[in-house]
Amino acid sequence: MKNSNETPIITIENMHKWYGDFHVLNDINLSVKRGERIVICGPSGSGKSTLIRCINRLEEHQRGKIIVDGTELTKDIKNIEKIRAEVGMVFQHFNLFPHLTILENLTLGPIWVRKIPKKKAEETAMYYLEKVRIAEQAKKFPGQLSGGQQQRVAIARSLCMEPNVMLFDEPTSALDPEMVKEVLDVMISLARDGMTMLVVSHEMGFAKSVAHRVMFMDAGQILEQNDPEEFFGNPQHERTKLFLSQILD
């Protein structure tokens, strides 16, 4: 049965991607269960962001398979649209429309893509603004909010599409340090609600407390993956050990 908890929600098999001659992703194999939370770390240029961007076809892979909730990602536009409707994405930069209010930013997708009536879309938007603890900002414009508030709005906007999977591409890296915690708190809350999440991040405290699995990537390959206790307490690969020694106190 397609919606069985036994069926992986994301399957990646022998996936490769090149930029010209540069082999950016090399033979990626990954299976993600429903409700699983995976944190992906690694040095800059290791292919982490490219990997999650391939999952909703923001980047195109050249070889191998990506299957999301039973639908394979191919050049077929219908498949791409179907998967994008089920997969939310939060970027480093908030990508909010500056000329629209917070509420309008949140209702745009549901109204235009999912054809949800405006009143219902606004009710859903307010529900998720409450969830990210920012409902009082609904009538403001993005430029009137702090960076941490804007990133929480971006998370709420993705949730308004009611996705089955959330992808986070370094969601705190553009924020001032004091704003990082408020965004991570929202992500922790989502995790508690059972959202399937793939998070590219160097926030190792978040990985330890929330992830089911931590993956380390380098040079376009997944070199190591394990549960947080083993990953941090007993890393196997020399490259992982070096990376952790540089980012952990």
N, C-alpha and C positions, 0 to 999 in steps of 0.2 A: 504494500500500500504506500502511495507516494508520501503521505504525510506522517508515516510512521517515524517514531523517534529513532528507529534503527537505521533509517536511510540518511546518509550524510546530506546536509543542506548544500554543501559546496564540495565538489570533487575536481581536483586538478591532476591531470595525468600527463607525464612526459612533456611538460610545456616549456617551449623555448621562445625567446623574443630577441630580436636584433634591432639595433639602430645602425643601419648601414652595415659596416663590418664589426661593430661592437656588439658582442654577445652579452646582452644586459641581464637576461634570465636564462639559466642553463639547466634544463632537465628538472623542472619543478614538479614535485609530487606532493599533494596535500589533500587531506580529507578532513572536513570540519563537520562536527555533529551539531544538531539543533541545540541551541542554548549554550554552546561552547564559547569560551572567551579566550582568544589567542592574542598575545602581545608579541609583535615582531620587532626585534632590535638588530642593530648592526651598524657598521661605520657608514659614513656618507658615501653615496655612490654604489652601495651594495645591491641595489635592486628592490629594496623594501617597498618604496612608494609605487614603483612600476608594477610590482606584483599585485598590490591591492587595486590599482587602477585598471588592471587587466580584468578583474572580476566583474566590473560593470562596463567594460569595453570603452573606457576612456583612453585606454591604450589597447592596441590590437596585437595579439600574439600570433606568431607565424607557424608554430608547430605544436602538436599536442591538443589536449582537450580541456575545456573548462565547462563544467556542468553546475548550474545553480538551480536548486529546487526542481530538479528533473528536466530543466531546459538547457540544451547545449548552446554555448555562445559561438555563433558563426557569423558570417556576413549578412545573414538574414535579419533585416531591420525589425521584423515583428518579434523575433526572439530577443534582440537587443532591447527593444522597448519593454517587453514583458519582464526581463530581468531588472532593468533600471527601475521599474515600478516597485520591485520587491526589495531592492538594495539601496539603502540610504548611505550617503557619503558626507563626511565632514572633513573639510580641508584645513590646512595651516591658516590660510586667510579666509575671512568669513564669507566673502562673495555674496553679501546682501545687496539688494538694490537700494542705493542711497536715497532715491526720490520717493520710495514707498515707506509707509509706516511699518512698524514691526508686525502688526496684525496683517497688513497687506502682503508683506513678504511671506508670511506663513500660509496664507490662503491661496496664493497664486497657483501653486502646483496642484493642490487638490481640486480647485475649481476648473482649471484648464486641462489637466492631464486625466484626473479621475472623474471629471464631470460631476463633482459633488456640489449641491446647492450652496449658495453663499452663506446662508444662515448656519447650516450644518458645518461648513468649513470653518466658520468663525468660532463656533462652539468647540470644535476639535482643537483649533489653534489656542484658544484660551485654556483648555485642559492641559495642553503640553507646555504652555507658558507658565502655568501654575506648577507643573511638574519640575521645570528647571528654575523655579523660584524667581520669576521675573515678570509675572502677570501685570504688575503695575506700570510696566514700560510699554504696554501694547500700542498706545497711540503716539509714541515718540518715533523719531526717525533714527536710523542706525548711527548717524554722526553724533547724536546726543548721548550715546551709550559708551561705556568703557569697553576696552578690548575683551575682557572676560565676559561682560554682559553680551557683547555681540556674538561671541563664540557659543554662549548658551542659547542665544536666539537661533544660531545656525543649527545647533543640535535639535532644538524644538521644531525647526522647519523640516528637517529630515524625518522626524517622528510623525509629523502631520500626514505624511504619505503612507503611514502605517506599514513600514517595511518589515521583512522577516530577518534581514541581516543589516547590521550597521558597520560601515568601514570608516575608520578614523585615520587620517594621514597627518601624523604629528600635530594633533589638535592644540597642543599647548606651547609649541615652540616659538610662536610669534607673540606670546603674551609676556607681560611683565611678571616677575616671580610672584608677586603678591596676588596676581589674578589666576595663577595656575590652579590653586587649590579649589576655587569655586567651580572650575570646569571639571576637574577630576572628581569632585563630589557628585556632580550630575552624572558622570559616566559610571561611578560606583553604584548610584541609585538604579541606573539602567541595567547594570549587571545583576543586581539583586532581583530585578523584575524578570530575568531570564532571557534577555536579548542576546542573540548570537552576535558576537562582536569580533572583528579583526582590527587591532590597534597597532599602528606603527608609532612607536614612542620610545624615548629614553627615560621615561618616568618609571624607574625600577621599583619604587615603593608601590606604585599602582600595580605593576606586574605581579609583585609578591602577594598583594592582598586580594587581587581580583581575578587574575588569569588562571585558567585551567592548565594552560600550556604556554611556555615561552619559547620562541623560535629565534635562533641567531642566523643571520644571513651575512655572507661576504662574497664578493666577486660573482654575484648573480646566482649563488647556490644557497640552499638551506644546509648549513653545516651541522647544526645541532638543534634538537628540540626536546623538551622534557617538562615535567611539572615544575612549578617555581622552586620548591624545596630542593629538588635534585639539580635543577639548572643553576641556581645560585650557589648551592652548597657543595656541589660535586661536578663542576663542568668537565666534560671529557676531552673536548677538542682544544688544542693549544691556542688556536686563534680566538676561541671563546674566552679562554682564561685571560689572554692578553687584553681583550676588549673589556671584560668585567673589571680587571685590575685598574683600567684607566678611567672607568666611569663610576665605580663604587668607592666610597671613602674607605 
